[in-house]
Structures are given as C-alpha cells and as structure tokens.
Amino acid sequence: NMKSSFLQTDDNLTATITLVGVNGNLGTCSIAQNKVVYAFSPTSVSASDAGGSTEITVTTSNAGAISTDMTATSSHSWCAATVSGNKITVKVSANQITSTRSATVYVTYRNSRSQTVTVSQKASPVSTVNIGGVEWAKYNVNTPGTVVASLPSALTGNRTASHGKFYQWNRKVVYATTGSSVSGWDTSTPSGTSWGSSTNPCPSGFVVPTKAQWDALISACTKSYKGGWSSSDYGYLELKNGSNTLEFPAVGDRSNSSGALENAGTWGFYWSSTKYGSNDAYSMKFNSSSVYTDWLTRRFGFSVRCVRQ
C-alpha cells in the first residue's frame, strides 16, 4: 500500500513512484495532485466612504474545513482583515479624501497563499480631519450640500475663497459673507430643538456639530491665531492635534436684526446644532486671542462647519 500526504499548494504537483526489485525496476506509477483553489464570497468588497465592516466566506477545493490555520493580511492600514473560522472580517475606516482608494486582502492557509480580494472604498464628498474620533470637514459649507475648496492659509487679504456662506440657525437659506447688507433677511426666530435633517446644509453624510463636539475639539487642540485680524487681512484660527490641523476663517456674522455684515475679519462664529432655551443656540466663536462656545440668538447669520454623521 502506498500513501501520499495532502498538501496545500498554489501549483499542481506530480510525482513518479518506482517499485524496485532485486533484478531492477519492477514498475512505476504517477501521482498527481491538483493545486488548491480558494473561493471567496463576495469576491470583492465595495465600502462606503464612512467605512464599516464586511464578512467574506472562504472555501477551498480540497473540501477540508478551514479553521485556525487561516490568516488574512491587508495591503493598507485603513483596511483591517481578521479571521474567525472560514470567515474574514474586513473593517474599513472612514475615507478622509475626495478620491476612491483600494486595498488588497491576502489569505494564507497552511502556508499556502490564496488568491486575493480587492476592497475598494468610495470617495468622501469632502476631505476630513479626524480629531478625537470625530471626522471634521476641512472646509466651510458653501451653498447647501457643498463646501469651499480653499483653506485660509492658502489665501491672502480677506480670504474670500475660504469663507463659504452664512446661515441662520436651523434654516437652509444662504446669505453672502461679503457686502454690507442682504435682501430678504428673516427677523423671526428659527424654531426647532436641534438642526433638522430637512434644513441641514451639510453634504450628504455630514451634519452640523453639537456643542459637546465643539467643546471637545477646542479642548483637544493647540490654538494659533493667524492673519491680520482686520477688514483688509482677515484673521483665522488654527486648531492642531498632532499632525491633524483645522483652519477657520474669521468671517464675522450677519446682524440678527438687519442682516448687515459685522465683525468681518476680526471674529469667527460657527453654529452648533445644540439649542439654548427657546430663542438661542450655541456656537463656537473666536477672535485673535481666544476661542470658546457661547449661546446667541438664532437669528444671527453664522458660518457652518460639518462633522461626519
């Protein structure tokens, strides 16, 4: 009786067995073993820009049970791969850039490297910065669902391209950040207990931050006050946490009573979604030397910066 051992292999194997007697070779036989073929379900993964987890089932052509002998590795750190039994869990972090990206997951079973699974992730609608586990948009909201394309540090003068638009609290109505006055200013007090989904000006998947998120951001960061802090050279706030940096131009505000432009270049006001009483709401505010949260009437026109939902 002759017995061959089973191997996990990436290639087809052949062997010749020769039976040798006293008077020489009595005969030969050939043994072939096919390579192990792995099957994945699904065969590829498409992840949302917000990240999340996906399970992949692995089977092999040898009909053997896959257990603790299987391991999985990923080609990129934003895509983690772990194994339990014949299940691979692929966990993808949020995409912080406005372009798609992809990673390759490799599976090894009993020292035999498998075929691969491609994990692709959709582009984020806006670039983000992760501070304290919160994905902050890098840029101010412009018209509803869009953000500006420039940081104040890349500009000079009044840094208009970094401003975005003004919004009254819980209203999806746009007001310019330049010009002394605007038409159609609403002097009534916005209603609501938070910033509603139908009035949210942020891009899809993003919302206006809460007061608690603003407070945590301020606490986690070092502060720098840059620019000229004047109507001809707008100031801007830099909040930095390690290598992660956010910038906020001091755009000023629109008066709650008339809609007139105020504090341009010298103060910045950014809404939170958190109300205060029946007429007011919290905002993040700063000048050339300090930054904090405070409550003000909802009728003001302030800037908006978003966080991932």
C-alpha positions in Angstrom: 0.0 0.0 0.0 1.3 3.5 -0.9 0.0 6.6 0.8 0.5 10.3 -0.2 0.1 13.1 2.2 -2.2 16.0 1.3 -0.6 19.4 0.8 -2.0 22.9 0.5 -0.3 24.2 -2.7 -0.5 27.0 -5.1 0.5 24.8 -8.0 -0.3 21.4 -9.5 2.1 18.7 -8.3 3.1 15.4 -9.9 5.3 12.6 -8.6 6.6 9.3 -10.0 6.9 6.2 -7.8 9.2 3.4 -8.8 9.0 -0.1 -7.4 12.5 -1.5 -7.3 13.1 -5.3 -7.0 16.2 -7.5 -6.8 16.6 -7.6 -10.5 15.9 -3.9 -11.1 12.8 -1.7 -11.5 9.6 -3.6 -11.5 7.3 -0.8 -12.5 6.3 2.8 -12.0 3.2 4.8 -11.3 2.4 8.5 -11.4 0.6 10.5 -8.8 -0.9 14.0 -9.5 -2.3 16.4 -7.0 -4.2 19.5 -8.2 -3.5 22.9 -6.6 -5.9 24.1 -4.0 -8.3 26.7 -5.4 -9.8 29.2 -2.9 -13.3 30.7 -3.4 -14.4 34.0 -1.9 -18.0 35.2 -1.3 -18.2 38.0 -2.1 -15.3 38.1 -4.5 -14.8 41.8 -4.0 -15.9 44.5 -1.4 -17.2 48.0 -2.1 -17.2 50.1 1.0 -18.9 53.4 1.7 -16.8 56.5 2.4 -18.0 56.3 6.0 -16.3 52.9 6.5 -17.7 49.8 8.2 -17.3 46.0 8.3 -18.0 43.3 5.7 -17.8 39.5 6.1 -16.2 37.3 3.4 -16.7 33.5 3.4 -13.7 31.4 2.2 -13.9 27.8 0.9 -11.3 25.6 -0.8 -11.4 23.0 -3.5 -10.0 20.3 -1.2 -13.3 20.3 0.8 -11.3 20.5 4.0 -12.5 22.5 7.0 -10.8 25.9 7.2 -10.1 26.8 10.9 -7.3 28.3 12.9 -4.8 27.6 10.1 -6.1 30.5 8.1 -4.7 34.1 8.4 -5.5 37.3 6.5 -3.5 40.4 5.9 -4.2 43.7 4.1 -2.0 45.8 1.9 -3.2 49.1 3.6 -3.6 50.1 7.2 -7.1 51.7 6.6 -8.4 48.3 5.7 -8.0 45.7 8.6 -8.6 42.0 8.0 -9.3 39.4 10.7 -10.2 35.7 10.6 -12.5 33.5 12.6 -13.1 30.0 11.2 -13.6 30.4 7.5 -14.9 34.0 7.8 -12.8 37.0 7.1 -14.0 40.3 8.5 -12.8 43.3 6.6 -13.1 46.6 8.6 -12.6 49.9 6.7 -12.0 53.2 8.4 -13.7 56.4 7.1 -12.2 57.8 3.9 -10.8 61.3 4.6 -10.1 62.2 1.0 -12.2 63.1 -2.0 -10.9 60.2 -4.2 -11.5 56.5 -4.2 -8.9 54.1 -2.8 -8.4 50.3 -2.8 -6.6 47.7 -0.8 -5.8 44.0 -1.4 -6.6 41.3 1.2 -4.4 38.2 1.1 -5.4 35.0 2.7 -2.9 32.3 3.8 -4.0 28.8 4.7 -1.4 26.2 5.9 1.4 28.3 4.4 -0.4 28.4 1.0 -1.1 31.9 -0.1 -4.5 32.3 -1.7 -6.0 34.4 -4.4 -6.8 37.9 -3.3 -9.8 40.0 -2.6 -9.9 43.7 -3.6 -11.5 46.2 -1.2 -12.5 49.5 -2.8 -13.8 52.5 -1.0 -15.8 55.3 -2.3 -14.6 58.9 -2.2 -15.7 61.2 0.6 -17.8 64.1 -0.5 -15.5 66.3 1.4 -11.9 66.0 2.8 -12.0 65.4 6.6 -9.6 65.5 9.6 -10.0 63.0 12.5 -9.6 64.6 15.9 -10.8 62.8 19.0 -12.6 60.2 16.9 -14.7 62.8 15.1 -14.4 63.4 11.4 -14.4 67.1 10.9 -14.8 68.6 7.4 -11.7 70.6 6.4 -13.7 73.4 4.7 -16.7 75.6 5.4 -20.1 75.0 3.9 -20.8 77.0 0.8 -24.2 76.5 -0.8 -26.3 73.7 0.7 -24.6 70.3 0.1 -21.2 71.8 -0.9 -18.1 73.1 0.7 -15.5 75.6 -0.4 -12.2 74.4 -1.9 -9.6 76.6 -0.2 -8.1 76.9 3.2 -7.5 80.4 4.6 -3.7 79.7 5.0 -3.5 79.3 1.2 -5.0 82.8 0.6 -4.3 86.4 1.5 -6.4 89.6 2.1 -10.0 88.9 3.0 -9.6 85.2 2.0 -13.0 85.1 0.3 -12.5 81.7 -1.3 -12.3 80.1 2.2 -15.5 81.7 3.6 -18.4 79.7 2.4 -21.9 81.1 3.2 -23.8 82.4 6.2 -26.8 80.5 7.6 -29.3 81.4 10.3 -29.8 78.5 12.8 -31.8 75.6 11.5 -32.5 77.3 8.2 -31.3 76.2 4.8 -31.2 79.8 3.4 -27.9 81.1 2.1 -26.5 84.6 2.8 -23.3 86.0 1.3 -20.2 86.6 3.5 -19.4 89.8 1.6 -21.4 93.0 1.0 -22.6 95.3 3.7 -26.3 94.2 3.5 -28.5 91.5 2.1 -32.1 91.4 0.9 -34.8 89.1 2.3 -33.4 88.9 5.8 -35.7 86.9 8.2 -36.1 88.6 11.6 -38.3 85.8 13.0 -36.7 83.3 15.4 -36.0 79.9 13.9 -37.9 77.0 15.5 -36.8 73.5 16.5 -34.9 71.7 19.2 -31.9 70.8 17.0 -30.8 71.4 13.4 -33.3 69.4 11.4 -32.5 66.9 8.6 -34.6 68.9 6.1 -32.7 72.1 6.9 -29.2 70.6 7.2 -26.9 72.5 4.8 -24.0 69.9 5.1 -23.1 67.5 2.3 -24.6 64.0 2.4 -23.4 62.0 5.4 -22.5 65.1 7.4 -24.3 67.2 10.0 -23.8 70.4 12.0 -21.7 69.6 15.1 -23.1 69.7 18.6 -21.9 72.0 21.3 -20.2 69.0 23.0 -18.2 68.2 19.8 -17.1 71.8 19.6 -16.0 71.8 23.2 -14.1 68.5 22.8 -12.3 69.9 19.7 -11.3 73.1 21.4 -10.0 71.1 24.4 -8.1 68.6 22.3 -6.2 71.2 20.2 -3.5 73.8 20.5 -4.6 77.2 19.2 -2.9 79.6 16.9 -4.3 82.9 15.7 -3.1 83.8 12.3 -3.6 86.5 9.7 -4.1 90.3 10.2 -7.4 90.3 12.1 -8.7 93.3 10.1 -11.2 94.0 7.3 -8.3 94.0 4.8 -6.4 91.0 6.1 -8.9 88.5 7.7 -7.7 86.5 10.7 -8.1 82.8 11.0 -8.0 80.2 13.8 -5.8 77.1 13.6 -6.6 74.2 15.8 -4.0 71.5 15.8 -3.9 68.0 17.3 -0.7 66.2 16.5 -0.4 66.1 12.7 -4.1 66.9 12.2 -5.0 70.6 11.6 -8.2 72.5 11.1 -8.5 76.1 10.0 -11.4 78.5 10.5 -11.6 81.9 8.8 -12.9 84.8 10.9 -15.7 85.7 8.5 -17.7 87.7 11.0 -21.5 87.4 11.0 -24.8 88.9 9.8 -26.7 91.0 12.3 -29.7 89.3 13.9 -31.9 92.4 13.4 -30.9 93.7 9.9 -28.7 91.1 8.2 -25.8 93.7 8.0 -22.3 92.3 7.9 -20.5 92.6 11.2 -17.1 91.7 12.7 -15.6 90.8 9.3 -12.0 89.7 9.6 -11.9 90.0 13.4 -14.4 87.4 14.7 -15.5 84.0 13.6 -18.9 82.4 14.6 -19.7 78.8 13.7 -23.1 77.2 14.6 -23.6 74.1 16.7 -26.8 72.1 16.4 -27.5 72.5 20.2 -30.2 74.9 21.2 -30.2 77.1 24.3 -33.7 78.0 25.6 -36.4 78.8 23.1 -34.7 81.6 21.2 -30.9 80.9 21.3 -28.4 78.3 20.2 -24.7 77.6 20.9 -21.9 78.4 18.6 -18.2 78.2 18.5 -16.7 81.8 18.5 -13.2 83.2 18.4 -11.2 86.3 18.0 -7.4 87.0 17.8 -6.8 85.7 21.3 -9.5 83.3 22.5 -11.9 80.6 21.3 -14.9 79.2 23.2 -18.6 78.2 22.9 -21.4 80.6 23.8 -25.1 81.0 23.2 -26.5 83.7 20.9 -29.9 84.4 19.3 -30.7 82.0 16.4 -31.4 84.9 14.1 -27.7 85.6 13.5 -26.1 84.5 10.3 -23.0 82.4 11.1 -20.6 80.1 9.3 -21.1 76.4 9.2 -18.5 73.6 9.6 -19.7 70.0 9.4 -18.8 66.6 11.0 -19.4 63.2 9.7 -22.8 61.8 10.8 
